[in-house]
Amino acid sequence: MGGLRRLLARCFDAVERPIDRLVGPSLNPFAHLGALGFFHFWIVAVSGIYLFIFFDTGIERAYESVEYLTLAHWYHAGVMRSLHRYASDLMVVFALTHLLREFARDRYRGTRWFSWFTGMPVLWLLFISGITGYWLVWDALAQYVAIISSELLDRLGIFGEPIARNFVSTGTLTSRFFTLLVFLHVAVPLFLLFLMWVHILRISRPKVNPPRALAGTSLGALLVVSLFRPALSQGPANLARLPADIGLDWFYLPLYPLADAVSHDAVWGILVVATVVIGAMPWLPPLRRAPAAVVDLAHCNGCARCAEDCPYEAIRLVPRTDGLPFPTEAKVNPSLCVSCGICVGSCPSSTPFRRTEELHTGIDLPELSLRSLRERAHAISAGLEGPTRIMVLGCERGAAGARKSTDTLMVPCVGMIPPPLIDYILSRDLADAVLLAGCAESDCYHRLGIDWTRQRIARERDPYLRSRVPRDRLRTLWASRFERGRLEAALDAARREIPPLGQKGGAP
């Protein structure tokens, strides 16, 4: 499993990093797959409502009404039909690519199981929505889809009488049945939207809207394709003969030719096994979880910064329990905490300068405390060599994690680095310069670590990096595990451009 993940991760990286350089990380579509899925859902919903105005739900007039809106009113209703079709296809592309990317980046185990697991019914409803939509056109493709779908449903034995026979002879299909299909095609997307909301329920600050430039580009491309390659019907359905020589939508109907080639039981077997295996993947094998963050109430004033910065909604403010004169305190939900350490970097008491007492902070990681970070910084400083000593504060998921050098203080996420630690390293002459090395900018493993780090350095988010810290001695690099060369190049550039401070020194 790990080898497959690494192979997929390398493939995604080979595609994504050139896009980062071409359009910038903020406009990389791979960084907004979920948001693009939401955006195209709304395109499908709006275009579907528009088409319903012209659509005749009766079985006798369904095909004629679709042809009328496609041909006679091609410049608005016809374009809407094409938008409806192509945006639906893109939803499948975004959903499946999102699934593969999260698997490749190992973002589906541990506390992230919930989003992965709830993604399975989202996929099922997405495909059901598209398949029921093809029935409504009532052309040759719709007849083919209806026959195969009804035969598959009959194998489940959930209906009192076989429904497939309604589609193999004339005079058996009524408008009442067709009205039921219309209801399904409207009701299923409503459940889909609800599950999409559930899917992101445990994510702090989820991206449900892509950048305007990316959304506009996607919509513009859909309009161009809709105008120059409109979605067309494939001739009226004729229950007196079986459909032949039809064109398939391979985004929604890849299993239908398989249903012609093998038994319907085999198709259901494939679907059930795939659903069970994919749904169980967060526990195959389970992710080893580090101990959750721990709150030290003696140093917590309930400022809420840790709760605001946590990407996983793992921290809540609750009424004070220790009698100190503060209304609230932070409380960690261990079942949601991933031990990324971003809360440590956000805590205003996370300062390594204190000497009068054992170093504590308001919230800390048991296996990687702020005190241990300070001790490791001193140990790394003792081994730094060269005229310009550079200490790397690196994310274990980025280029620094792949490099594994003795000049690197490794953390679960670059967002764990408190700004006072950077001040401490430079002011105590532990290094001549600091290089913050996080994940690729459009692919932060913990989602918000890079954003919070950049804002703290720019003094836009508490806790700020103090103004006395010389910015010319602080460098940042956002690079993936497969971009170790960029990290080495950044270090070489820093050694050439940054003069030494002087003698090493400082003690914990």
KAKA-V50736 format. One record per pair of residues at least 6 apart in sequence whose C-alpha atoms are under 7 Angstrom apart, sorted by the first residue. I is the first residue (numbers start at 1). GAP is how many residues later the second one is. Records with the same first field share a line. If there is no record, write none. Layout:
# KAKA-V50736
I = GAP + GAP
This chain:
# KAKA-V50736
5 = 98 + 99
6 = 98
8 = 96
9 = 95 + 96
16 = 14
19 = 9
20 = 8
25 = 416 + 417
26 = 416
27 = 184 + 187
31 = 411 + 412
32 = 178
33 = 61 + 65
34 = 64 + 174
35 = 172 + 173 + 174 + 175
36 = 174
37 = 54 + 57 + 58
38 = 170
39 = 170
40 = 47 + 51
41 = 50
43 = 41 + 44
44 = 40 + 43 + 44
47 = 33 + 34 + 36 + 37
48 = 36
51 = 26 + 29 + 30
54 = 11 + 15
55 = 7 + 10 + 11
56 = 6 + 9
57 = 121 + 122
58 = 117 + 120 + 121
59 = 115 + 116 + 119
62 = 75 + 76
63 = 74 + 75 + 76 + 173
66 = 71
69 = 8 + 9
70 = 7 + 8
71 = 7
79 = 147 + 148
81 = 150
82 = 144 + 148 + 149
83 = 139 + 140 + 143
86 = 136
89 = 162
92 = 159
102 = 6
108 = 8 + 174
109 = 173 + 174 + 177 + 178
110 = 172 + 176 + 177 + 179
111 = 224 + 225 + 227
113 = 169
115 = 84 + 85
117 = 162
118 = 81
119 = 80
120 = 159
122 = 70 + 73 + 74
125 = 63 + 67
126 = 66
127 = 125
129 = 56 + 59 + 60
130 = 122
131 = 121
132 = 49 + 53
133 = 52
134 = 8
135 = 7 + 10 + 11
138 = 98 + 99
139 = 94 + 95 + 96 + 97 + 98
140 = 94 + 95 + 96 + 97 + 103
141 = 93 + 105
143 = 94
144 = 99
147 = 17 + 20
148 = 108
150 = 13 + 14
151 = 13
152 = 112
154 = 8 + 9
166 = 6 + 7
167 = 6 + 72
168 = 71 + 72
169 = 70 + 71
170 = 69 + 70
200 = 6
202 = 110 + 111
203 = 108 + 109 + 110
204 = 107 + 108 + 109
259 = 8
290 = 49
291 = 48 + 75
292 = 42 + 45 + 46 + 47 + 73
293 = 39 + 46 + 70 + 71 + 72 + 73
294 = 38 + 69 + 70 + 71 + 72
295 = 35 + 36 + 67 + 68 + 69
296 = 65 + 66 + 67
297 = 65
299 = 50 + 62 + 63
300 = 29 + 62
301 = 25 + 28
302 = 24 + 26 + 27 + 28
304 = 13
305 = 41 + 42
306 = 37 + 40 + 41
307 = 8 + 9
309 = 33 + 34 + 37
310 = 32 + 33
311 = 135 + 136 + 137
312 = 24 + 25
314 = 18 + 19 + 22 + 23
315 = 15 + 16 + 17 + 18
316 = 14 + 15 + 16
317 = 11 + 12 + 13 + 14
318 = 10 + 11 + 12 + 13
319 = 8 + 9 + 10
320 = 6 + 7 + 8 + 9
339 = 26
340 = 72 + 73
341 = 24 + 71 + 72 + 75
342 = 71 + 73 + 74 + 107
343 = 20 + 73
344 = 6 + 19 + 20 + 72 + 74
345 = 70 + 71 + 72 + 73
346 = 72 + 116 + 117
347 = 15 + 16
348 = 115
349 = 12 + 13
350 = 11 + 68
351 = 69 + 70
352 = 22 + 68 + 69 + 72
353 = 71
359 = 12
364 = 6
375 = 133
376 = 33
377 = 32
378 = 52 + 129
380 = 26 + 27
381 = 49 + 50
384 = 23
387 = 113
388 = 44 + 107 + 110 + 111 + 112
389 = 42 + 43 + 44
390 = 41 + 42 + 43 + 44 + 45
391 = 16 + 17 + 40 + 42 + 43 + 44
392 = 15 + 16 + 17 + 42 + 43 + 44 + 45
393 = 15 + 16 + 17 + 42 + 43 + 44
394 = 6 + 7 + 14 + 15 + 16 + 17 + 20 + 42 + 43 + 44
395 = 6 + 15 + 16 + 17 + 18 + 19 + 42 + 43 + 44
396 = 14 + 15 + 16 + 17
397 = 42 + 48 + 84
398 = 40 + 41 + 42 + 81 + 82 + 83
399 = 40 + 80 + 81 + 82 + 83 + 84 + 85 + 88
400 = 37
401 = 80
402 = 79
403 = 81
413 = 33 + 36
414 = 24 + 35 + 36
415 = 34 + 35 + 37 + 38
419 = 44 + 45 + 46
420 = 45
423 = 46
425 = 6
426 = 6 + 7
428 = 77 + 78
429 = 75 + 76 + 77
430 = 74 + 75 + 76
431 = 73
432 = 41 + 68 + 69
433 = 40 + 41
434 = 39 + 40 + 41
435 = 39 + 40 + 41
436 = 39 + 40 + 41
437 = 39 + 40 + 41
438 = 12 + 39 + 40 + 41
439 = 6 + 39 + 40 + 41
440 = 38 + 39 + 40
441 = 9 + 37
444 = 6
455 = 6
456 = 6 + 7 + 8 + 9
457 = 7 + 8
459 = 6
473 = 25
